[in-house]
Each structure stands twice: as C-alpha cells, then as structure tokens.
Amino acid sequence: MMWHHLLSIEEVSMKIWYQRPASQWNEALPIGNGHIGGMIYGTPVRDCVQLNDETIWYRGKTDRNNPDSFENLSKIRKLILEGKVEEAEELVKLTMFATPRDQSHYELLGELYIEHTNLEVEDVIDYRRELDLDTAISSVEFLSNKTGVRYNRQYFTSFSDNVLICKISSSKSKMLQLKINLGRKKRFNDGVSKIGTSGICMYGSAGGKNGTRFKVICSAQTDEGTVSVLGETLLVTDATEVILVLRSLSNYWDPDNWEEIEDLQPSVSITRHITSYQKQFKRIEFLLSYSKASEIIPTDRLLVDYKNHEQYLTTLMFHYGRYLLISSSQPGGLPSNLQGIWCDEINPIWGSKYTININTQMNYWMVGPCNMAEVEYPLFEMLARMMEQGSETAKKMYGLEGFTAHHNTDGFGDTAPQSHAIGAAIWVMTVPWLCTHIWEHYQYFRDISIVEKYFNLVKEAFKFIEGYLFEVDGKLLTGPTVSPENSYFLPNGKTASICLSSTIDNQILRYFFDSCIKMNLLLGGEIDFENRIKQLKHKLPLTKIGKYGQIQEWLEDYDEVEQGHRHISPLFGLYPYDEIDIVKTPELANGARITIQRRLKNTSFLDCDNREQVITDWLDGGLHENTQTGWSAAWLIHFFARLQEGEEARKMILELFRTATLGNLFMDHPPFQIDGNLGLVSGICELLVQSHREEIDILPALPLEWTTGIIKDIRVRGGYNLHIEWSNCKIDKLFIYGGCPGEEVKINVYNRCLGSKEQIILKFDSNGTAQFKQ
C-alpha cells in the first residue's frame, strides 16, 4: 500500500464526491454561510437546491408559561418527598406543561430548480458531483455524448457577500438553455413575481401569528444570450456562462427595513468567498496516514467499505464536521440548530430547533480545540435572547428572580417547557450548562471581553438557581426535575421520570458554580458573590456509586427502565465536566466504566437502512428504548477518551460509520441531526490532546490503529496551540506555541503502543515556543 509520509494537509483531498446524482435529500451536498443554506440534489439535467434561511421560524414570540405552575410547585415537591411520585407527575402535567404545548419550529425556505431544457438524462456521461471542503464550493460536471459539450454547475453560499451563487457554464458557445423556478413545497408561499427582465421573487410567511415573513430573489446574469421572465419562470437562452444570484431576506432581524437589497459584483465573489471562508477553515490541520488509493474512491463506496478506509474516512469526517459548523454558525446570526441550518420540512420532527439538554451544547464542543472562537458567538447571543423570556419563566413558573429555561428553545428565545414528554420537559439545568460555555471559551481563547460581556447573564442564572434550590436534611435539592429523557422503577414496580436532584443536576451545578467563581475572580472578585456560591456548592449532594458499582443516576439508587438508554446523564461529570477523573477520583472513574458497560450491554445502534420506519416510530412515541444514535455514540467517544480507552472510542467511531452515517456523510438520528457530525470532531480532539487538568496530555487515548498522523494548531486551555506529529504511536515532533517567555508548562507524553507515559516540564523560549525532544 502507498502511505502518506509527508504529513501535510495540502496533500490531502478534502473532497466529498460521487459518480452518480443525488436522488434524494439525504444524498444531497450541503452548502451554507451561517445565514443561507442549500442542499443540492436532482438529476444531471435538473438540479434542486433546497433552500434554508436561519431566520425562518413559525410563529413569533409567545408567552407559553403555565399560569398554575408557581402555586403548585411546593405541592409537587411535597408529593415527591412523601413518595407519591405518580401523583406528583400528574400535577406536573396539569400545572407545569406549557400552554400551548410547542415552541416555534424552524422551516425550510424553499427550492431553487435549474433545468437544462436542451438536454436529456440518457445523453449524460462522465458525471461527477463534489463538495470541496477546502473552498466550500460544490460542483456538478458532466459530458453530453450527443453534442460533446461539457457542462459545469458551481454552487456556493458566499461568506463575504451573503448570497447563494450558482455559476453555470458550457464548453461550447451558446449551449445553455435554462429554465429556473422558485418554489416552497409547491404551495407554501404567497406567490412568485417578476423582478424586471432578469429576476424572480418568491415571497411568503412561515405561518402562525407573527411568523417570519420572507422574500427569495433569484436573478440571472450572462455576457451573451438572453434572459427573460415568463410568468413565474426565469428563462436563459443561447448562453455560454450564467451566474445566478440568490438573496434571502426576512423581517426577523429588522422588521422595518428588511426588504432593502444591496448590489453585488458576482465576478469577484468567488475569490472573496474563499478568502473569507478559509480564514476559519485553515486554522487547524489533522491527518491520519492512509492509503492514497482511498482518495480515488467515490465517497458512497468509501463508506460501504469503511473498514478498509478508516484513516482517510476519519480524516475526512473531522474536516467535514468543521465545515458544517462553520457553514451553520457565524457571528451576527443564529446558532447551529438541531439540523445545523439544513432542513427540508415545513414542520420538521422535534422542530429542528435547539435541544439544550445536550444536543446544542455538543454542537459547540469543538470550538476550543479547533480554534473557532467566532462561531460560538451566536450561542452566547442566543443565551442573551433567552434571558428576556427566561426572566418571565422564572417569575411566572417558579416565583423567582433571575432567568431560566427548559430543555428546548427556539429562534425567539422561548424558555417555557417544550412538549408533553414527562421525562424531558421539566428540567432547568440548561441555562447553567450553557453558561459554562462562556468560561470554557475564555479558557481556550483568553478573551476577557467575552466574560465581561456576558457575566451579567451568568449572575442572573445564578440568581435563579439560588432561589430554586431548597434544603432537605442539610442538602440543597433541585426539583421537580428529571435525568434527561430516562425513567426509573418505583418500589411498586411502576415507572416514573420526575424526581429530586438527579445526578446530572448536581454535576452541572458544581461545574456552573466553579465557572462562576473563576469568572468572578477574573473580573475583580466580588467576595459576597463568591461566598454565596460556595455555600450552595457545599450543600449539593455528591456523586455516588450505586449497587452495581455504577455511577448512580438518581438521588436514590433506582433501577433504570432502560439500561441501554442513549442519554448517559450521570457521566456528565466525566465529560464535559471533570469531577470524574482517572487520576483525581479513580473510584468514580471505575464507576463510569461500569456505567458504560451496563449501557452498551443493553443497547443497540439504530441503523440508517431502516430509517423511514424508525422515524415513524419516533413520531408515534416508540423506539426510544435502549438505543444509541449518532450524537450518543459521539458522547461515548468523549467518555472513552477521558478514561484513556482509545480502542473503545475507535469502536464507537466505526459504529458511527456503520450505522449512523448517510450517503452524504450526514449523521442520522434518524432523521439527520448535526450533533453527531460535530460531536465526532471534538471526540477526536479529546483522543489526541486533553487539558482539563492543569497539565496537557499528549496522545492520551490514541487508538493503536492510528499509528501515524499529525494534528497542527489544536488549541488547549491556557490559550496554547500545539503541533504534534507521531509515527508508530511515538511522538516525532511536539511544539507548543503562545506561552510567555520563561513560562513553564507540564505535559504528559503517552506512547499507547508501549503503554508508557513520560511527564515533562517545558519552558517557553523568547518567541513563546516550547519544544519536546525525544
């Protein structure tokens, strides 16, 4: 086999490519710039670009807080303490579930159809479509065996000009005859109108009271040929090259001036787009040595034969995940939602919004190690938007100051409980968890302005928690609460979800309190605030070992209804928090191993091959039982990384390839959810470098099959960048950048092949660089 030895990302083909058209949405290739998204599929002679705009949300801001919640809160707590959990759950359903039940949901924008009217599918040969991750440009190319003309369509959503561009060309003059249309599931728009002689505009509303209003404008430019509009159709005749410019406008950000259009010079937009995109994409390099033959195999075949192309596919998926986050989360916009920015439904399953009991947080775990500071800004701004409604939820539902939210939010910052799922809806640890991202951001990027900007949110979140906790027998408890989406057996054999102080609640609050103390100290240190935090933290129940040796999931050592449940919530303390640690708390670490073993012994992985039935079962309320999905397998990778069990983590990666990866490399829940793709990236980073203690672990959980590789400019806490090259599991090069001259840093260098660890203290030179030499 021919292997890479000159380990440079420049040598790697960062292209996802196919020799056959995408016949359905799950085979389509995604493009996006944070604001506009597109999914490209169809026949060789008729493309459908399914369109998204991050701001298209059904129904505007709505007060859904149940007015009967606060007066029944103490009754519910009393019932739980008395062991009357079934009665408590019934009262929760009546008095705490929101009215109306559901938050706003995200919707597709529409479709752009491009048809070559002078071509037939049977005349097409030498077909290829691809997505170049290095440039964020997707293309379709083919040859007409009838005329000998080669056709090319290029698509990108410009990072510099905030438009979607399609450049269509033919190798011979005047061979483009095109018909272009806009639609929205055939009927979900208010109409399509002409824009002069070279454009069309589709307009409409997402629906519901104050749902987002929008316009989609598509215009055509060509240096020869004719552009015209007949009815709702944009026509191009006798052209050699055509540029389509698509703009998406909505009233989400600016209700008064949203219909204004700025001019664009598309002739230079490709260069500007690539330059803007690569400022983020080029920040980190990662490569596992692989056979060069892997690059010349179409992606769909590569996935089928994943075992023989593991290193290349892992490399490709790492960079694809970064591409997806960059393409779905940009400063000034909304954060990456449950499907990033790509959604093809009017009413998608789970609303394609923000599930903040792990999924949204997982989307952003890669930000620090992959040096992507600005893509996290939308997450912080979402938290700021949530504070307005969250303060109303705190007051109306709990009678408290500060602000809170439950397990979902939407594009308008809704904070009332979502759905009538008793095992998920009543859970208020989401805001404290999201606030820890502010501290983590600082640890990686040392940008104090982020802490200064959002610390008031942190204090308001603390204010709610301070009032929410209540004391029983010297311990501060949460509740009514849940261990997200799981349930347990009551002593009478019946099942329940509602409880007091689930283990994840206490772990999140300790993580939150630790973060509060450190941020407070960073900003000058209010002693009274710090003391209040410490008093609360001291009274939280500790993480306990249960009767099976596992980490106990609830305050009482209940048996789980689903021993193989996908939410492994009591291991929050292992990752993303670090109170469960193989060095500091080995007994808890062993309990975490047992927890994972029990979960995996009683679970199965959902298979993409049966996805339509699986989705139907999800909608019918079934198939939650004892299954793992894309995102849950990604979380397991992080657990195994922290436990330094690289081989087990690799098994999870291969399981993702086998069962949860669609033809376009989207991770399937099903349906597609982006968290699996994005969680895989941070999981790989955690296998290679860890920095949660006050030292840096180098290759702490490297799978033995990843014998040779490079990771360059991976970032760690402290604000350092690392350049690591290894072969035969042994470090060849290690540079650490970004330290102060004379500063010392402690590192642990692992050799997984030998099972050895070497602890070293390095000192930064006058250039702020430290180097490890064997």
N, C-alpha and C positions, 0 to 999 in steps of 0.2 A: 504494500500500500504506500501511497505517496503522502507524506505528512508535512504540515507546515512546521518550519523551524524558525523562519524569520517572523517572529510573532509581532505583527503589525496589523492593526485593524484596517489599514489601507489595502491590504492584500485580500481581505475577506469580501465575498459577495454578500452584500446586505440586501438582497432582492428576494421577495416572495413572488414566485412566478409559476405559470401554468401554460399548458399547450391546448387547453380546451376552455370554452367560455364558461362563465358562472351562470348557471341556470336558475339559481335561487339566492335569496338574501344571505343565507349562511355561507355562501361561497363568494360573496361579493368582497371587494377590496375597499378598505376604509381610507378616506382622506378627511382631514379636519384641521382647523386652526384655532380651536377653542370656542369660536363663535359659530361657524358654519361647519357642518359635517356632510359627507357624501359617501354613499355605498354604491359601487359601480358593478353592475352585472347586466346580463342580457345576452342576445345573440351577437355574432360578429357584425351584423349589418344594422342592429338596433340596440343601442345601449339604453339602459335605465339607470339614471343616477338618482337613487333615493336620497332625499334632502332632509337635513335637520338644521335647526337653529336652536341654540341653547336656551332661548327665552320663550319657546312656545309651550305654554302651560295652560291647561284647562282651569277655568275659574280663577278669579283673583283672590286676594287676601280675604279670609273668612274667619270669624270668631266661632270656633267649634268646641270651646271649653264647656264641659258639662256643669251646669249651674248647681247641681246637687252634690258635687264631689266633696267640697270642704266640710259641710255639716255632717257628712257620713264618714269622714276619714278616721276619726277616733273610734267609731263603732267597728270599722273594718279591722283596725289594729287589735282592738279588744277581742274580737271573734277569733283572730289568728292565735293570739296568746292563750286563749281558752281551748285551743284545739278544734275549733269549729270552722275549719278551713273551707269546707263546702259552702257554708252559709256566707262566709266572707267573700268567696268568689262570686256568688250570686249578687251580692250587694255591690261588688266592684263593677260587674257588668251593667247594673242598673244606674249607678251613680258616677262612675268614672270614665266609662267609654264615651268617646266624643260624639257630639251631635252637630252636623251629620257625621257619619262614620269615617269617611275618607278625606284625606288631603287632596290637594290638586295633583294632577298627574301630567307627566311630560308627554308630548305628542310629536309625531313626525311633522315636518314642514310640507313635504310634497314629493313630487317626482319630476325630474327633467328627462324627457325622451328625445333621443337623437337617432334618426333613421336615415340610412343611405337608400334613397329611392331608386337608384340605378343599379343596385347590387342584389344578388340572390345568395342565400346561405350556402347552397351547394357549389357555388363558384369559389368559395373561400378555401385557401390552402395556407400552409406555413403560419398558422395562427399562434400568437403569443400575447399573454397579458401579464402585467407585473406591477408590483409596488416596490419602488426603490426607497428603502428606509433612510438612505444617506441624503436624499434630496426631498423626500416627502412628495414625490411625483408618481402617479400611477399612469400606466400607458397600455394601449391595445394596439397591436400591429398585425397585419395580415396581407396576403397577396391574393389578387383576383386572377385565377388561372384562365379566365376568359379574355381579359384585356392586358394582363401583365402589369397592372398598376398595383403599387404597394400603398396601403393606406395606414395612417397612424392617427391615433387619438391620445392626447396627453391631458391629464386632469391633475389639478392641484387646488387646494384652498390656500390662498396667499396669506402668509404670516405678516406680510408688510402692507398689503392693500385691502385686506379683509373682504375679499371676494372669492368666488369659485371661478376658476378659469378652465375652459376646455379648448385646446388647440387641435384642430383637425387639418390634416394635410394629405395630399396625394402626390405620388412620384411623377405623375404626368399632368400637364396643364389642363385646367378646367374639367377635372373629372369628379368634382364634388357636387352631388345633387342631394340636398339635405332637407329633411322635414323635422322641425323642432317644436315640441309641445311641453307645456307645464300642466301638471295635474296633482290631485290630492285624493288618492283612493277613489278616483273617478267622480266623486260627488261632494267631498267635504271642503268646498271652498265657495266663496260668494261669486266668483266669476273670473274670467281672463279677458283683458283688454289690450288694445294696441298701444305701443309707445312709439309714436312716429312711424317711420317706414322700416325700422330695423330692430324693433324690440316688442316684447310682450310682457304683460304684468299679470300675475295671479294674486288675488287678494282674498282675505277672509279672516276668520276668528277661530281660536282654539275651542271656543264654546264655553258654556256656563256663564254665570254672572261675572263680568269684568275679565273674562278670559283674554289672553293675549291676542291683539289684532296684528296682522302681518301683511306684508307685500313681498312678493318674489319677482324680481325684474330680470329678464334674460335678454341681452342684446347681442347682435352679431356684427362682426367687422370683417371685411375682406378687402384685399387690394385689387381684386378683379372679380368678375362675376356680378351677380345681382342678389340683393337682399330685399325681401318684401314680406308683408304680412297679409294673410287672407284669413278672415275670421279669427280663430284662436291660434292659428298656426304660423310659425316663423319659417319662411322658405329661403333657401340658398340655392342658386343655380349657377352652373358653369364656373365654379371657383376652384382654386388650387390650394389655398390655405384660408381657413376660417378661424377666428377667435371668438368664442362665446364667453361673455362676462355675465356672471350671475351674482346679483346682490340680494341679500335678505335683510329686510327692515321690519322692525316691530316697535310697539309702543311700550315695551317692558321697561326700558331704562329712562326714556324721555317721552312722556305722553303728549307733549306739546309740539315737539319738532321732529318726530320720528320719521316723517316721510321725506325729509330732505336727502338729496343724493349728491355725492361729491363725484367729480370727474376722475377718470382713471386712464393711465397710459399703459395699456397691457403689453406694449412692445418691450418694456424693460421690467415687467413684473416678475418674470421667472428668475432673473438674477437677484432682484431684491428679496424675493421669497426665499430662495435657497440660502442667501446670506443670513437672513433673519432666523430661519429655522435652525441652521447649523450652529448658531451661537449657543443653542441649548443642547442639540443632539451630540455635538462633538466633544462634550466635556468629559466623557469617560470612555475608556476602551476596555473591552472584555473579549477574550478569545480562548477557547479550548482547542488544542490541536486536534485536527480531524483530517480525514482523507479528502484530498482535493476533488475526488470523484463525487462527493456529496453535492458540490455546487452545481453540477450539470444535470441533476435530477429534479424534475418538477416538484414543487412543494407538496402537492397532494400525494404523490408517490413516496416522497421522503417521509411523510407522516405515517403512511402504511407500514413502511419498513424502518420505523423509528429506532429499533434496537441496533441496527447496523449503521445508523447515522446520528447516534445520540449526541456526540460532542458538537457537531455542526448545528443540529436542531436546537440544542440548549443555548448555543451562542446566538442563533437567530432569534429565539424566543425572548432572550434577555433584551436584545435591542428593539424587538417588536413591542415589548411591554413599555419601554421608554418612549418609543414613538407614539403609542396610544395615549399615554398620559400627557405628553407634550401637545398632542393634537386635540385633546379634550379639556384642557385646563390651562388657561392663560390669564395673566394679570388683567384686571378690569372686567372679567367675566364671571360666570358661574363655575363652581367646581365640577369635577367629573362625577357624573351620576351613576346609577346602577348599571347603565349600559354605555358609560362614557359620555358620548354625545350622539351615538348612533342608535336610532330606534325607528322601527318601520310600522308602528301601530298607532291608531287613534286612541286606543285605551289599552296600553300595554300591561302585562302581568306585573303586579307589585308597583304599578305606576311609573316605573323607570325613574324613580326619584332618588332620594338619599336615605338609605337604610343605615342609620348611625349607631347600630348595636354591634357592628364590626366592619361592614362592607365598605362604607365611605372611608373610614379610618385606614383600612388596608390599602385602598387606592393610593394613599399618600405615604406609605411606609418607605418607599424607595427614595423619597425626596432628599433626605440627608445623604445617604451613601452614594447616590448617583449625582449629587451636586446640582440639584434642580430647584433652587430656592424659590424662584418666582412662580413656579407652577403651583405652589402651595398657598399663594396669596388669596386665590378665590375661596379656599377653605376657611381662612380666617375671616374674610368678608361675609361669608355665609353665616358664620357664628355671630358676627355683629348684627346681621339682619334678624337672626333668631332672637336676639335679646329683646327687641320691641314686643313681639308676640309672647316670648318666653316669660317676660315680667307679668303679663296678663295671665298666663297659665299658672304661674307661681301664686299669684294673688287669688284667682278665682277657684282653682282646684285645691290649693293647699293652704291658703290664707297666709302666705309668706312673702317676704321681700326677696329681692334678687331675681334671678330668672332660671328657668328650667326648660327641658324638652323631653320628649319620649323617644321611642325607638325609630321614628322616621321624621324627616322634614321634607319640605318641597321648595320650589323656586321662589316662594314668597316668605319663607322662614316660619312656616306653621310649626307649632310646638305642642299642640294637643295630641292625645293618644291617637294612633292610626290603627284602623281595622278593629274587629271584634275578636281578635286572637288573644285569648286569655294568657297564653304563655309568652307573649311578646309585648303587648300594648302598654302595660303599666310598668315602665322601667325608666327611671330618671337619672341614670348614671351617664347618659350620653354627653351632656354638656361638660361635666368634669373630665371625661375621657378626651373630648375634643380640645379642651384647654391644655392638656398635657402636650399636644402637638406644638403649642407655642413655645414651651420650654425646650422640647426636643429640637425645634427649629433653631433656637438660639445656640444650643449645644453644638450643632453642626456648623453654623454659619457665623456665630459670634456677632450677630446683628442686633444690637441692643435696641434699635429703633422699633423692631417688631414687638419686643416685650413692652416697651413704653407705649406703643400704640394700642395694644390690646389688653394691658394689665387691668384696666377697669372692668373688662368682661370677666376676667378671672376673679376679681374681687366680688362682682355681682353673683357669679356662680357659687362662690364660697358662701356668700350671704344666704343663699337659698339652702345649701346643704347644712349650714349651721343651725337653721331653724327646722329643717326637715328631720334630722336625726332625733331620736327620742331614747331616753335611758330606761333600761330594764336590768335590775340586778347589777348595777355598776358598769354595764356595757351600753354603748350607743348603737342603736339599731336603725336599719333602713326598713321601709315598708309602708304599704304593701308593695312588694317587688316580685321579681322572678329571677331565675337563672335563664338567660335569654333562650326562649323557644323550646326549653326542655320541661319535663314534668317528672313527678316522683309519686311513689306509692304511699298513701296514708296507712296508718296502722290497721284500718278496717278493710284494706285491700283496694280501695278506690283510688283514683288518681287525682292529682292537683298540680297546679303550677304556682299559684300565689303563695308567697312565703314572707319571712322577715330575714333580712341580711344574708342574701346568698353570698357565697364566697367571692364571686367576681365583684360584687358591690364593694366589699371591704378592700379588695385588692386595688380596684380603681381609685377608691378614696384615698388610700395610702399613697398611691402614685400621684394623685392630684395634690394632696397635701404636701408631699415632698417637693413637687414642682412649684407650688405656691410659695413655700418657704424660700426656695432658691431664687425665684423671680423677685420676691420682696427684698431679699438681701442684695440682689444685683442693682435694684433701683434705690438703694439707700437704707432700707430696712426699717419698717415701722414695727417697733418692738411689741406693741399691743396686738397687732395683727398676727405676728409670728406666735405669740403666746396662745392666742385663741386657736390657731391651727394645731399647735402641739397638744393642747388639752383635748381636742377632738380626736386626733390621731391615736393618742394614748389609750382611749377607751373603745376603740374599734375591736371587734372580735378578730382573733388571729386565724390564719390559715391552718387547718387541722388535717391530720391523717385519719382516714376512715377505717372501717373494719376490714376492708380488703387490702389495706396498705395504700389505697389510692388517696389523692387529694379530695377531701370532702367537698361536695358541690353545694351543699346547703348547711345552714346552721346546725340542723340535726342530721344525723348520718342516715339519711333516707336512701332507699334503693331507687335508681333511675328507672323510669318506664322504658326508656330507650337507652340501653347500654352502649349502643353504637351511634349515638346522636352526633350530628355534624358540628354543632356548637360545643366546643370543648372549653366551656367558660371558666372552670376553676383553674385553668392553666394560663389565664391572663397574667398571673404573677410570674410565669416563665417567659412569656413574650406577649405583648411588648414591654411589660414591666419586668423587673429583675429581682423580685424578692425571693423567687425560687431560683437557686443558683447552685451549680455543681460544686463550687468552691465554698461559698458562704453558708449555704443551707443544704448539705448533701442529703439529709433525711427527706426534705421536701422534694429535692430533685429525684430521688428514688420513687417517691410517691407520684411524681409527674410521669415517670416511666411506666409505672403500673397503671396509671390512669389511661395513658395512650394505648398500652397493651390491651386493656379491657375494652376500650372503644373499638380498636381495629379488629379485635377478635369477634366482635358482634356487629360488624358493619359490612356494607358492600358499596361499590362505586357505581354511580349512575352512568349508564352507557349512552353515548350520543346516538347509537344505532336505533334506539327506541324512543327518541326524544319527543315525538309528537304525542305518544301515549303518556309519557312522563308528564308533559305539560298539562294534558287534560286531567291527569290525576292530581297534580298540584292544585289546579283550579277547583277541583271537586273536594279539596281538603284532605286528600290522601297522599301517600308516598313520602311523608316526612320521616317515616320510621327507619332508623338505623341505616342511613345512607350518608355517603360523603359526596361532595360536589367539588367543582373547580376551586372555589375560594377556601373550602375547609381543608382540602389537600394542601393548598398553598400555606395555610396556617400551620399545618403539621410539619412542613419543611422548616419553618422557623423554630418550632419546638425541638425538632431533632438537631438543628444547628446549635441551639443553646445547650443541649445535652451532649454535644460533640459526637453525634452518631450520624456521620456523613453517609454511610451506606443506606441507612433507613431513609434519610432525606432523599437520596437518589431514587430509591424505590417509589417515593411519592411523585417525583418528577416524571418518572417513566409511566406511572399510573395516570398522571395528567395527560401525557401524550396518548396513552392507550384509550382512555375512556372519556376524557373531557375536552378534547381539542377538536374543533370543527375544521372543515377543509380550508377555511381562510385563516386558520390559527387562532380564531376567537375561542376563548374558554366557555364551555357550556355549563349552565347550572343544572338542567336546561330551564328556560331558554338562555341565550347568551347573556352573561354578566361579565363585566370588565374586571372585577376584583380578582378573579383567578389569574388573568394575564399579568396584572400589576403586582399582585402578591408574590408571584413566582420570581419576579425581578428582585424584590427585597430579600426573598428567601435565599437566592443565590448569593447575594452580597453577604448575608449573615453566615453562610457556609465558609466564605473566604476571609472575612475580617469581622471582628467583634470589638466593641469599645464601650460596653455598658458598665464595666468596672473602670477603675482609674488606671487602666493599663490597656494595651492594644494586643489582641490575639491575632496572629497571622496564620492563616490556613487552619483554623481550629477544628473544622469539620469537613475538610476536603474529602470528597468521595475518592476511593482508591483508583477508580477508573478514569478520573480526571488527572492523569499523571502529569500532563504538561499544559501550561497555559500562562496567560497574562491578564492582569487587571491593573489598569493605569488610571490614576486620578480618582480612585474611590475615596470618598471622604469619611472621616471618623469624627466622633465627638472630640471637642477641643479645636476643631476647625482645621485639622491637618488633612493633606492629601497624600495618598500612598501610591507608589508604583511598585508592583510585585510581579516578578517572573519566576516560574518554577518549572522544574523538569524532574521526572521520577519522584514526585512528591517533595522535592528538596528545593529550598529557596536558592535561586541563582542571582537575583537582584532584588534589593529592597531599599527604596528611597522614601523618606518621609519629608514632606515639604510644608512650609507655613509656620514653623516654630520661631521663637525668638532666639537670637544668638545666645548660646550658653545654656539655654533651657534643656532640661533632661526629660526624656520620655521612656517609660518602662514598656517593653514589648515581650511577648511570649511567642516564640517561633516554633511551630509544630511541624513534625515530619510524620504524616499519617502512615506512610509505608513502614517506618521503623517503630511507630508508636512512641516517639520521643517528643520532649518539649524542652526548649532552651530559653531561659529567661535572661534578658539583656537590658541594660540601661544605655540608651543612646543619647548623645549630646548634639544639639543643633549647632552648625557652624555659622560663620559670619553671614552666610547667604540664607540662613533659615532652613538649611537642609541637614537631615541626619541620614546616615547610610549604614546598612548592616552588611558586614562582610563575613563569609564563612571562614 
